[in-house]
C-alpha cells in the first residue's frame, strides 16, 4: 500500500514538473543583447545655383559629430539653445565636452554632396563642418546644427549652407640673381611666421623667378634659399612688389 502511494506521488511530481517545463517554454520571452551602435546619419550639402533655380551639390566637405546628450527627445527650443551653447567652441573644446568622449568624423562629401556616418550610438549630436587637411577653403560652408539620432532610424539632414567671406589674398615674389657662375637651379622656401609652408625651384625655365600666391594678407612671410655649397646669398626687398631678390656670389 505504501509502495502504491509512493508511486502515485512520484507520478504526480513528474507530471507537475513536465507541466512547468511546457509552460516556461511557451511563455518565455527571448532576451536579445541591445545593439547600442545602430544610429546613422546622412548629410547632404547643397547650395543654390546662381539663378536659384536648382540645388547644386558640394563635394569635398567633411563633418565632425559630437555627442552632447544620450536623451531620445529634443524640442525645437532646446535644439536652438544647444546650437548657441556650442557655437563658439573650438574642435578641441567640443571633443573634451562630448558625452562619454564620443565623437565621429565623416568622410568627405561625394559628387552628390552626400556623406554617411554609421554605427553611432543614439542621442543628441552637435554637427560642424571642418576644414580639410589640404587646407582648401570652402566658398560655401554648412551652418553648425544639432540633431537627434534614434535607434534603427537612419536620418538624412540637409544643413543650411552660407557663403564664406574669404579673406583677401596676397602674393610673394622671389627673384634670383647670379654674380659669377650660374648653376642649373636653386630651391627657395617660403616661410610664414618663421615656419616653412611652401617651396619652389628657380631655374632658367622660369626666368629665375617665382610668385607664391593665395597668401593671407595679415600674415608675415619671408623666403630663404637653400644656398648651394661654395656660394653666399644676400637678400634685398623688392621696391615695387611684395617679395625678395636673392643674389648669389
Secondary structure by P-SEA (a helix, b strand, c coil): caaaaaaaaaaaaaaaaaaaaaaaaacbbbbbcccccccbbbbbbbbbcccccbbbbbccccbbbbbccccccccaaaaaaaaaaaccccaaaaaaaccccbbbbbcccccccbbbbccccccbbbbbbbbcccccccccccccbbbbbcccbbbbbbcbbbbbbccbbbbbbbbbbbccccccbbbbbbbcccccccccccccccccccccccccccbbbbbbccccccbbbbbbbbccccbbbbbcc
